[in-house]
């Protein structure tokens, strides 16, 4: 029998009270906000920042040493990340004092185990500039999304529901990034920006169908839910394959190295897509049903108005 997530969620969504339906994703969002707040209190940042944003030194070397051997060799230095692809290793270190950096350079350049050495250093000032640009990119994405949504629907409540869903689709993956120890880098920011697009796509599909087409409300929601769930699960399947290949393929085929960045991007998108299912088909559906079935208020002349 073919598995379809739609057939499991659709009856639940149709039969569940709107307030209960809305409460589920809001509870998940609240937990995510607590995790982010705790991280902010502990570290001063809502998410751990990678070398791209805080500065540091990166060495790319040709070596036959394993990851464990490299970790042991550089145990006295602030080694943040090791990426190995074939016989090429990339080592990332946090900011160091000049004396410590000089000692590290002497160890790497003077070791016969390393060849074809390339060194790259990112200053804290440049990292700060990247932080500002990344924040501007996210803010501009939300502003652009909000403008488009208001132009399309011209109704406050449905538009705010789309924006709330999109924001939640970003906040929940950030909380999971803190749990899994995934740092914010230029690559992971790209994953978060992708989630804004996926979220808006499904929410606009739902809102447009419900507001602009005639027919029974539950039938319209069920019809668009089938299409939306097909879109989301197809995308999730592609990213699941990407995650499995980039994370575990080297256990099956030794010649294929793990790709940490691809693994992180795919995991973030997968979590975001799961969050989008909650936010679109629970939160947004609940808000739209409450909005469209609300009692009409009588005008002073005895007529009825929205």
Order of alpha helices (4+ residues) and beta strands (2+ residues): alpha-alpha-alpha-beta-alpha-beta-beta-alpha-beta-alpha-alpha-alpha-alpha-alpha-alpha-beta-beta
